[in-house]
Amino acid sequence: MNFKHALSIAVVSAVAGAFAGGAYVAHRAPVVPTRDAKPPAAETDANAHRANGAQPHSPYPDYLSLGGDAPVSFESLRQRASRDPAFLQSLLQRFRNETDPAARGELLSLLNAVSGEEVLRFALSLSASTRAQDERDGLALLSAYSMDRAEVRQTLLAKLEQGGDPQRRTELVAMLTPATLPSEDAAPVVAQLAALARDPDPALRAQAVLQLAQWDDSEHTEDLLHRAILDPSAPVRASAIAGVQGSRLRSDRLKEALLDIAADPASSAADRGAATFALQDFRLNRAEYGIWRRAQAQADADSGEGG
């Protein structure tokens, strides 16, 4: 079940829906391209591009200039690279040699849109590089692939196990979007996220909590979510509340923690509003319902929607 309402939480923009039967649902976040402006002189090509089935709200640009060259239709390049292995190889080679940051960004978005086995092998080789820029580019390409690919999953887990900079690890955790997997294959991901949910760095902890709630609905994850709801860090609390709503996890103590936040004037407006939204998916007795109604009225007043 997806969010019924948008949560006013800075750290969370969206959370995956609930999972049925212990399955993990795949989500893939498109890479935002470097350029999204359409050159005015290319309106005719743009019409042809839309006529060929381009999506009106595509995350990719209509055109690429690739470092100052004449604008070329993104979709025509994508289609050619998808059906012409030699052309795809030329794009990969150009990406290896390209030094202009804008052109590299456009090539990166194009390769992400093409995807496929050849791009995957290229991405894995880049991500294994000791050169920081190559590794970043490789990981950016890997973001187009589902976690049901063992090589992608194992690459990310191996990099997380190396430790290092919390911001880098937070970005890696964000790439661990849930996928449909046998429980045995999902177990290493769940174990890694559970460990990171206790990390001293609050940003890393927040991201791990949010991802863990989507991967696992065990008692251990319920315990970690309960701890996170009470965390002193606001982003961690926000991720935990969002994680509860985006999962199938429901328990009396989670409900009590959410009710406490929703009813506490000392809680931030964001926390109260998020807790109130999350409580809609819990069974409430009459007294709890009264608390929820008052909290909902306050949330409406805080957001300017009250009468």
C-alpha positions in Angstrom: 0.0 0.0 0.0 1.5 3.4 -1.0 1.3 6.5 1.1 -2.2 7.8 1.2 -0.9 11.3 1.8 2.3 13.2 1.2 4.3 13.4 4.4 5.9 16.7 5.2 9.2 15.0 6.1 12.4 16.5 4.8 14.3 13.2 4.6 11.6 11.2 2.9 9.9 12.1 -0.4 8.2 8.7 -1.0 8.0 5.2 0.5 7.2 2.0 -1.2 3.9 0.2 -0.5 3.3 -2.7 1.7 4.4 -6.2 0.6 2.2 -9.2 0.4 3.2 -12.7 1.3 6.8 -11.8 2.3 7.7 -10.7 -1.2 9.9 -7.7 -1.9 8.7 -5.3 -4.5 11.2 -3.8 -7.0 11.5 0.0 -7.4 13.9 1.7 -9.7 14.6 5.4 -9.4 15.5 7.0 -12.7 18.7 9.1 -12.9 17.9 12.7 -13.4 19.8 13.9 -16.6 22.3 16.7 -16.6 20.3 18.8 -19.1 16.6 19.0 -19.7 16.2 22.0 -21.9 14.9 21.6 -25.4 16.6 23.9 -28.0 14.0 26.2 -29.5 15.2 25.4 -33.1 14.4 21.7 -32.6 10.7 21.9 -32.3 10.0 19.8 -35.4 12.2 17.0 -34.1 10.5 17.3 -30.8 7.1 16.7 -32.4 8.5 13.6 -34.2 10.0 12.5 -30.9 6.6 12.6 -29.2 4.9 11.0 -32.1 7.3 8.0 -31.8 5.9 7.3 -28.3 8.0 9.4 -26.0 6.5 9.9 -22.6 5.4 13.5 -21.9 6.9 13.4 -18.4 10.0 11.4 -19.1 12.9 11.9 -16.6 15.2 12.2 -19.6 15.7 15.3 -21.8 14.4 15.6 -25.3 17.8 16.5 -26.7 21.5 16.1 -26.0 24.2 18.4 -27.1 27.1 16.2 -25.8 29.7 18.9 -25.2 28.7 21.5 -27.7 27.7 19.4 -30.7 24.4 20.1 -32.6 21.4 18.9 -30.5 20.5 15.3 -31.2 17.2 13.6 -30.2 17.7 11.6 -27.0 15.2 9.0 -28.0 16.8 8.4 -31.4 20.1 7.9 -29.7 18.6 5.5 -27.2 16.9 3.5 -29.8 20.0 3.2 -32.0 22.2 2.2 -29.0 19.6 -0.4 -28.0 19.7 -2.1 -31.4 23.2 -1.4 -32.7 25.9 -3.0 -30.5 28.7 -1.2 -32.4 27.1 2.2 -31.8 26.7 1.3 -28.1 30.4 0.4 -27.9 31.2 3.8 -29.4 29.2 5.5 -26.7 30.9 3.5 -24.0 34.3 4.4 -25.5 33.4 8.0 -25.7 32.3 8.0 -22.1 35.6 6.5 -21.1 37.5 9.3 -22.9 35.2 12.2 -22.4 36.5 15.0 -20.1 33.8 17.6 -20.4 31.5 17.2 -17.3 28.3 18.2 -19.1 28.9 15.8 -21.9 29.7 13.0 -19.4 26.5 13.8 -17.6 24.5 13.5 -20.8 26.2 10.3 -21.8 25.6 8.9 -18.4 21.8 9.6 -18.6 21.8 8.0 -22.1 23.6 4.9 -21.0 21.2 4.6 -18.0 18.3 4.7 -20.4 19.8 2.1 -22.7 20.7 -0.3 -19.8 21.2 -3.9 -20.8 23.9 -6.4 -20.3 26.7 -4.6 -22.0 26.1 -1.4 -20.0 25.9 -3.5 -16.8 29.3 -5.1 -17.5 30.7 -1.6 -18.1 29.1 -0.3 -14.9 30.6 -3.1 -12.8 34.0 -2.5 -14.2 33.8 1.2 -13.5 32.5 0.7 -10.0 35.5 -1.6 -9.2 38.0 1.1 -10.2 40.2 2.7 -7.6 39.7 6.0 -9.3 37.0 7.9 -7.4 35.3 9.4 -10.5 35.1 6.1 -12.2 33.6 4.4 -9.2 31.0 7.2 -8.9 30.1 6.8 -12.5 29.9 3.1 -12.3 27.5 3.3 -9.3 25.4 5.9 -11.1 25.0 3.4 -13.9 24.2 0.5 -11.5 21.3 2.6 -10.1 19.3 1.7 -13.2 19.4 -2.0 -12.3 17.2 -3.9 -9.9 18.5 -5.5 -6.8 17.4 -8.9 -8.1 20.6 -8.8 -10.1 23.1 -10.6 -7.8 26.1 -8.9 -9.1 24.6 -5.5 -8.5 23.5 -6.4 -5.0 26.8 -7.9 -4.1 28.7 -4.9 -5.4 26.8 -2.5 -3.2 27.0 -4.8 -0.1 30.8 -5.2 -0.6 31.3 -1.5 -0.7 29.1 -0.9 2.4 31.2 -3.5 4.3 34.3 -1.5 3.5 33.1 1.3 5.8 34.4 4.7 5.2 32.7 8.1 4.7 29.1 8.1 6.2 27.8 10.2 3.3 29.1 7.8 0.7 27.6 4.8 2.6 24.3 6.7 2.9 24.2 7.0 -0.9 24.9 3.3 -1.2 22.1 2.4 1.2 19.7 4.6 -0.8 20.5 2.4 -3.9 19.3 -0.7 -2.1 15.8 -0.4 -3.3 13.7 -3.5 -2.6 13.3 -6.2 -5.2 11.5 -9.5 -5.5 14.0 -12.0 -4.1 14.2 -15.4 -2.4 14.5 -14.8 1.3 17.9 -16.4 1.4 19.2 -13.8 -1.1 17.5 -10.9 0.7 19.0 -12.0 4.0 22.4 -10.3 3.5 20.8 -7.0 2.6 18.5 -7.2 5.6 21.4 -8.0 7.9 23.5 -5.1 6.5 20.6 -2.6 6.8 19.9 -3.8 10.4 23.5 -3.1 11.4 23.5 0.3 9.7 20.2 1.2 11.5 22.3 1.4 14.6 25.2 3.4 13.1 26.4 6.5 15.0 25.8 8.8 12.0 22.2 10.0 12.0 21.9 10.4 8.2 23.1 6.9 7.6 20.9 5.6 10.4 17.9 7.3 8.9 18.4 5.9 5.4 19.0 2.4 6.7 15.9 2.5 8.8 13.8 3.6 5.9 15.2 0.9 3.5 15.0 -1.8 6.2 11.3 -1.3 6.7 10.7 -2.0 3.0 12.9 -5.1 2.9 11.8 -6.9 6.0 8.8 -7.2 8.3 10.3 -9.4 11.0 10.1 -8.9 14.7 13.7 -7.7 14.7 12.9 -4.9 12.2 9.8 -3.9 14.3 12.2 -3.5 17.3 14.6 -1.4 15.3 11.7 0.8 14.0 10.4 1.3 17.5 13.9 2.4 18.7 14.1 4.7 15.7 10.8 6.4 16.4 12.2 7.4 19.8 15.6 8.4 18.3 16.9 11.9 19.3 17.6 12.6 15.6 14.6 14.2 13.7 15.5 12.6 10.3 15.7 9.2 12.0 12.3 9.7 13.6 10.9 10.8 10.3 12.3 7.8 8.4 11.0 5.4 11.1 7.5 6.9 11.0 7.5 6.8 7.2 8.9 3.2 7.4 6.0 2.1 9.5 3.5 3.5 7.1 5.2 2.0 4.1 5.4 -1.5 5.6 3.1 -4.2 7.0 4.6 -3.8 10.5 1.9 -3.1 13.1 2.2 -3.6 16.8 0.8 -2.1 20.0 4.0 -0.5 20.9 4.5 1.1 17.5 0.9 2.4 17.8 1.6 3.7 21.3 4.8 5.5 20.2 3.0 7.1 17.3 0.1 8.2 19.6 2.6 9.7 22.0 4.2 11.7 19.2 0.9 12.8 17.7 -0.5 14.0 21.1 2.7 15.7 22.4 2.7 19.5 21.9 6.5 19.3 22.3 6.9 17.2 19.2 7.6 19.0 16.0 4.7 19.7 13.6 6.4 17.5 11.1 6.6 14.5 13.5 3.1 15.0 14.7 1.7 15.2 11.2 3.6 12.2 10.1 2.6 10.1 13.1 -1.0 11.1 12.5 -0.9 9.9 9.0 0.7 6.6 10.0 -1.9 6.0 12.6 -4.6 5.8 9.9 -3.5 2.2 9.2 -3.8 1.0 12.8 -6.8 -0.3 14.6 -7.7 2.3 17.3 -10.0 1.9 20.2 -12.4 4.8 21.2 -9.9 6.5 23.4 -7.1 6.2 20.9 -9.4 7.4 18.2 -10.1 10.5 20.2 -6.4 11.2 20.5 -6.0 10.7 16.7 -8.9 13.0 15.9 -7.4 15.8 18.0 -4.0 15.2 16.5 -5.5 15.3 13.0 -7.2 18.6 13.7 -3.9 20.0 15.0 -2.1 18.7 11.9 -4.6 20.4 9.7 -4.2 23.6 11.6 -0.4 23.4 11.4 -0.7 22.9 7.6 -3.2 25.7 7.2 -6.0 23.4 6.2 -8.0 23.7 9.3 -11.4 25.4 9.2 
